[in-house]
Amino acid sequence: MGTFLHWLQHETSGLLVLCAAGIAVLLLMIIRFRVEPFIALIVSGLLIALAAGLSVEDIVGTAQKSSESLLESGFAGILGHITAIVGLGTILGSVLEASGGAQLLTRTLLRAFGERRAPLAMGLSGLVFGIPVFFDIGIFVLAPLVYAVARQGGKSILLYCLPLVAGLSMTHAFLPPHPGPVVAAGLLGVDLGWIILMGLACGLPAFAVSGLLFPLWIGKRIELPVPADMLATSDELAHENEAEGRPAPRLATVALVTGLPMVLILGATFGSITLPKGSGLLPVLTFLGNPTVALTIAVLLAFWLLGTRRGMTGKELSELTGRSLRPLGMILLVVGAGGFFGKVLAETGVGEALAGSLQATGLPLLVSAYVISSGLRIAQGSATVAIVTTGGIVAPLLHAGDHSQAQLALIAVAIAAGSIIASHVNDGGFWIISRYFGIPVKDMLKSWTVLETILSVVGFGMAALLSALLP
C-alpha cells in the first residue's frame, strides 16, 4: 500500500492518473448524477487533495484559522478578480435591455443595411449588444425582431437567427465582461486589455465565417418558418417603452454606454505599452482603465442617461439592479469552485507532471489548452466549467516558459474557443435557441452545432496563427 501511495503522490505517471481520476469523478458527478457543477468541483478537488497526501490543515485550515487554506484561497483568488467585473457588466446589460437600447440598435442597423442585408444587420446586432449582456438575455430581447424580419423576408428563420446567435456567442466566449474570458484572464494572469485585443482579432474572423457565410449556406438548405405563436412586429416592440411614457433612447447614448468600458480598458493597455514610466498620463489611464473602474463609470452613466433622464425612479433602478444580479450566484459559485480545483492541481504537483508529459508529446501549450477545453465542453456541456477546469490545469504549466501578455491572451482565447465547440443536447444554450426559434433537434444539430464548431475552430486557428507570428 505504501508503495502504491508513493507512486500516486510522487511519480509523474501516478500524478497523471490522479489528475485523470479527479476529472473522471468530476464529469461522472455532473453528467451521470446531475450534481451541480460547483459541488462536483469542490468534491473532486477535495478528493484529489486527500489522495495526493496534502494535510488537512493545508486543504481546509484549522478551527481557528482557515484563510490561507487551499479551499478559501482558491475561492477568494479568482472571485476577487472577477466578481465586481461580472456584476457590473450584468447591471450595465440590464439597463440597456430595459431602456430599449437593443431594439433601437437593431432597427437602426436594419434601416441602414436594408432587407437584402438583414442577416448582416442581425449579426452586427448580436455582436454589439452581446458585449454587455449575457447570451441568453440577448436572445430573449432580440428574438421578436428576428421573427418580424424573417416574416417580412419570407425566408428560412435560420438565415436571420443564426447570425444573431453567432454574434452573441462570439462576444460571450471571447470578450469581457463575460465570465469566460474574465475567468481565463484571472487564472492565467492576463491583462483584460490584451484579452479584448486578441479576442477581437480571433473572434471577428470566426464570426464572419460562422455567422455570415455559414447561415447563407445552411439557410438555403433547411426551410423553417417563423413559429406561428411567436410572431411579433418590430413596431409593437418599439412602442413598449412609449406605452410607459418613455421615449426610445438616442443611438449615440447607447453607443457611448456600450463602448466606453472597452475604450477605457484598451486605453490603459496601450498606455502601458507606449508611454514612458514617468509619464503623468499613465496613472490616469491605468486608473480609468481598471476594468472595475471603467465598468462603474459606464454603469453610473447608464443609470443617468438611460434611467433617470428618461423618467426612471431610484426605486425602479434599484429593483432592476437586484433582478439582474440574482442569476449570478450559480455562475460565481462554479467559478470559485473551479479556482479551488485548479489550486489543488497546482499544489499537488499534478501541474508539473502534466507539463512534463505535454512537453514530451511535442504539443504546444496553446494546442493542449484547446484540446482539454474542447473535451471538457463536449463531455459536460458547460462552457464555464470547461474554462475554469482547463484554466486550473493550464495555469501551473505556464511557469515552465517565458510568455508575453499577448501569448498568454492567445492561450486564454484558445481555452475560450474550446469551451464553445460542438454545442449539443447537454448544453442549456442549445435548448434556448431551439425553443425560441422553433428549430427541431435534428435541424439544431445541422445548424447551431455546426455553427458553434466553426466558430470554435476558426477562433482557435486565428489564435494559433497569431501565436506563431507574435514574439
ChimeraX attribute file (.defattr): number of C-alpha atoms within 10 A of each C-alpha:
attribute: neighborCount
match mode: 1-to-1
recipient: residues
	/A:1	6
	/A:2	7
	/A:3	7
	/A:4	10
	/A:5	14
	/A:6	13
	/A:7	14
	/A:8	19
	/A:9	22
	/A:10	17
	/A:11	15
	/A:12	18
	/A:13	16
	/A:14	19
	/A:15	25
	/A:16	20
	/A:17	15
	/A:18	22
	/A:19	24
	/A:20	14
	/A:21	15
	/A:22	23
	/A:23	20
	/A:24	13
	/A:25	19
	/A:26	23
	/A:27	21
	/A:28	16
	/A:29	20
	/A:30	21
	/A:31	16
	/A:32	9
	/A:33	10
	/A:34	11
	/A:35	15
	/A:36	14
	/A:37	25
	/A:38	21
	/A:39	17
	/A:40	24
	/A:41	32
	/A:42	20
	/A:43	18
	/A:44	23
	/A:45	29
	/A:46	22
	/A:47	16
	/A:48	25
	/A:49	25
	/A:50	15
	/A:51	16
	/A:52	24
	/A:53	14
	/A:54	16
	/A:55	11
	/A:56	14
	/A:57	14
	/A:58	15
	/A:59	22
	/A:60	18
	/A:61	17
	/A:62	13
	/A:63	7
	/A:64	6
	/A:65	10
	/A:66	16
	/A:67	14
	/A:68	16
	/A:69	17
	/A:70	26
	/A:71	24
	/A:72	18
	/A:73	20
	/A:74	22
	/A:75	22
	/A:76	18
	/A:77	16
	/A:78	24
	/A:79	21
	/A:80	13
	/A:81	17
	/A:82	25
	/A:83	21
	/A:84	17
	/A:85	23
	/A:86	27
	/A:87	21
	/A:88	25
	/A:89	27
	/A:90	22
	/A:91	25
	/A:92	25
	/A:93	26
	/A:94	22
	/A:95	23
	/A:96	24
	/A:97	20
	/A:98	15
	/A:99	24
	/A:100	22
	/A:101	23
	/A:102	25
	/A:103	22
	/A:104	20
	/A:105	22
	/A:106	24
	/A:107	19
	/A:108	15
	/A:109	19
	/A:110	21
	/A:111	12
	/A:112	12
	/A:113	13
	/A:114	13
	/A:115	15
	/A:116	10
	/A:117	14
	/A:118	23
	/A:119	28
	/A:120	23
	/A:121	25
	/A:122	30
	/A:123	25
	/A:124	24
	/A:125	27
	/A:126	30
	/A:127	23
	/A:128	19
	/A:129	30
	/A:130	29
	/A:131	26
	/A:132	31
	/A:133	28
	/A:134	21
	/A:135	23
	/A:136	17
	/A:137	16
	/A:138	24
	/A:139	23
	/A:140	13
	/A:141	16
	/A:142	23
	/A:143	22
	/A:144	21
	/A:145	24
	/A:146	28
	/A:147	25
	/A:148	20
	/A:149	25
	/A:150	23
	/A:151	18
	/A:152	11
	/A:153	15
	/A:154	11
	/A:155	17
	/A:156	19
	/A:157	27
	/A:158	30
	/A:159	28
	/A:160	29
	/A:161	29
	/A:162	29
	/A:163	31
	/A:164	29
	/A:165	28
	/A:166	30
	/A:167	31
	/A:168	29
	/A:169	27
	/A:170	31
	/A:171	29
	/A:172	25
	/A:173	28
	/A:174	32
	/A:175	28
	/A:176	26
	/A:177	30
	/A:178	24
	/A:179	28
	/A:180	28
	/A:181	29
	/A:182	25
	/A:183	30
	/A:184	32
	/A:185	26
	/A:186	23
	/A:187	26
	/A:188	20
	/A:189	15
	/A:190	22
	/A:191	21
	/A:192	28
	/A:193	27
	/A:194	21
	/A:195	27
	/A:196	24
	/A:197	19
	/A:198	25
	/A:199	29
	/A:200	19
	/A:201	17
	/A:202	28
	/A:203	28
	/A:204	22
	/A:205	16
	/A:206	27
	/A:207	30
	/A:208	18
	/A:209	17
	/A:210	27
	/A:211	34
	/A:212	23
	/A:213	13
	/A:214	19
	/A:215	24
	/A:216	17
	/A:217	11
	/A:218	18
	/A:219	19
	/A:220	13
	/A:221	11
	/A:222	15
	/A:223	14
	/A:224	18
	/A:225	17
	/A:226	23
	/A:227	15
	/A:228	9
	/A:229	7
	/A:230	14
	/A:231	15
	/A:232	17
	/A:233	16
	/A:234	18
	/A:235	11
	/A:236	10
	/A:237	18
	/A:238	17
	/A:239	15
	/A:240	15
	/A:241	15
	/A:242	11
	/A:243	9
	/A:244	9
	/A:245	11
	/A:246	17
	/A:247	16
	/A:248	18
	/A:249	21
	/A:250	13
	/A:251	13
	/A:252	10
	/A:253	15
	/A:254	21
	/A:255	14
	/A:256	15
	/A:257	24
	/A:258	25
	/A:259	15
	/A:260	16
	/A:261	27
	/A:262	21
	/A:263	16
	/A:264	23
	/A:265	27
	/A:266	24
	/A:267	19
	/A:268	24
	/A:269	22
	/A:270	15
	/A:271	20
	/A:272	15
	/A:273	11
	/A:274	9
	/A:275	12
	/A:276	11
	/A:277	12
	/A:278	8
	/A:279	10
	/A:280	10
	/A:281	13
	/A:282	21
	/A:283	15
	/A:284	12
	/A:285	19
	/A:286	20
	/A:287	15
	/A:288	21
	/A:289	24
	/A:290	22
	/A:291	29
	/A:292	23
	/A:293	19
	/A:294	20
	/A:295	30
	/A:296	20
	/A:297	18
	/A:298	22
	/A:299	24
	/A:300	14
	/A:301	18
	/A:302	25
	/A:303	23
	/A:304	14
	/A:305	18
	/A:306	25
	/A:307	22
	/A:308	15
	/A:309	13
	/A:310	16
	/A:311	14
	/A:312	15
	/A:313	12
	/A:314	12
	/A:315	9
	/A:316	13
	/A:317	18
	/A:318	12
	/A:319	10
	/A:320	15
	/A:321	18
	/A:322	12
	/A:323	12
	/A:324	18
	/A:325	16
	/A:326	10
	/A:327	11
	/A:328	14
	/A:329	9
	/A:330	13
	/A:331	16
	/A:332	21
	/A:333	18
	/A:334	23
	/A:335	28
	/A:336	29
	/A:337	30
	/A:338	33
	/A:339	31
	/A:340	30
	/A:341	32
	/A:342	28
	/A:343	25
	/A:344	28
	/A:345	27
	/A:346	19
	/A:347	17
	/A:348	22
	/A:349	20
	/A:350	30
	/A:351	26
	/A:352	23
	/A:353	21
	/A:354	21
	/A:355	19
	/A:356	14
	/A:357	15
	/A:358	15
	/A:359	14
	/A:360	9
	/A:361	9
	/A:362	9
	/A:363	12
	/A:364	11
	/A:365	18
	/A:366	21
	/A:367	18
	/A:368	20
	/A:369	25
	/A:370	25
	/A:371	18
	/A:372	20
	/A:373	29
	/A:374	27
	/A:375	16
	/A:376	22
	/A:377	26
	/A:378	21
	/A:379	15
	/A:380	21
	/A:381	26
	/A:382	20
	/A:383	26
	/A:384	25
	/A:385	24
	/A:386	27
	/A:387	35
	/A:388	32
	/A:389	28
	/A:390	30
	/A:391	28
	/A:392	24
	/A:393	26
	/A:394	28
	/A:395	21
	/A:396	23
	/A:397	21
	/A:398	16
	/A:399	12
	/A:400	11
	/A:401	8
	/A:402	9
	/A:403	13
	/A:404	12
	/A:405	17
	/A:406	20
	/A:407	22
	/A:408	25
	/A:409	29
	/A:410	28
	/A:411	31
	/A:412	35
	/A:413	35
	/A:414	33
	/A:415	35
	/A:416	35
	/A:417	36
	/A:418	32
	/A:419	32
	/A:420	30
	/A:421	26
	/A:422	22
	/A:423	24
	/A:424	20
	/A:425	16
	/A:426	15
	/A:427	17
	/A:428	13
	/A:429	20
	/A:430	18
	/A:431	17
	/A:432	14
	/A:433	20
	/A:434	15
	/A:435	13
	/A:436	17
	/A:437	23
	/A:438	19
	/A:439	21
	/A:440	12
	/A:441	16
	/A:442	8
	/A:443	15
	/A:444	21
	/A:445	17
	/A:446	12
	/A:447	19
	/A:448	27
	/A:449	19
	/A:450	19
	/A:451	28
	/A:452	26
	/A:453	19
	/A:454	22
	/A:455	32
	/A:456	30
	/A:457	20
	/A:458	22
	/A:459	29
	/A:460	26
	/A:461	18
	/A:462	22
	/A:463	27
	/A:464	20
	/A:465	13
	/A:466	17
	/A:467	17
	/A:468	10
	/A:469	8
	/A:470	9
	/A:471	9
